[in-house]
Amino acid sequence: MTQELFRQDAYLRETSATVVAADAQGVVLDRTVFYPLGGGQAGDAGVLVLADGRLLQVADTRKARDEQGQPIAAIAHVPQPGQEALLAELRPGDTVVARIDWERRHRLMRFHTSTHLLCHLVPQLVNGCSITPEYARLDFNMTDPLEKEALTAGIARLVAAGHGVEIGAITDEELDANPALVKSMSVQPPRGTGRIRTIRIGGDSAIDYQPCGGTHVANTSEIGAVVVTKIEKKSATTRRVALGFA
């Protein structure tokens, strides 16, 4: 199992860690600050600093899988092409420093928080999501038209208001009693641990409140200028809204 330090502190940029495995999937550590691809958010990139100072470049981060191809409670740091020789040198028990590409991660945090604001402005179920360092998009299950200018203005207003973003948790039973908290039709909150991570924006006023495992900024003012770049009719019942930095 990999201890997921980013769940409680998205601003943690590096950590010392111990190698658990190094194989074709990548490097599995006992703890990490790297977020793995999931929930629509891209996996982190960065470096693993070896004991002698050499750098293993991490191109992507994924959930590790067992021999049957099923996800397990471990995170694989996927090296860039050409790093095979360095990867082969790593052994279980080796100590490394895991360091994320902070500029890239911060863009992901800003975009991810922006999508929560968009969920407030468009109170419809979401049936698709993609959060990358270059753009973010949400697919809403709806038929009514949407206006770019109105949504851009709405996001700007929520950003300027400086709403706090809080990490919390609820039990499986609490979620079962409040199914409307789940706004995604395509990604369901992970169960099994007894606690489900939540994100609340705006304190008790709850601009947005839903289960989410991604990384976010601590205050909406940190998002900066985000604009709606495109609205598409993807199907008779789907409207896609794309976001970009101004």
Beta strands, then each sheet from edge to edge (+ up, - down):
strand 1: 3-4
strand 2: 14-23
strand 3: 26-29
strand 4: 31-32
strand 5: 46-49
strand 6: 55-65
strand 7: 71-79
strand 8: 95-100
strand 9: 126-131
strand 10: 136-141
strand 11: 165-171
strand 12: 195-201
strand 13: 208-211
strand 14: 226-235
strand 15: 238-245
sheet 1: 1+ 4+
sheet 2: 2+ 3- 7+ 6- 5+ 8- 2+
sheet 3: 9+ 10- 15+ 14-
sheet 4: 11+ 12- 13+
end
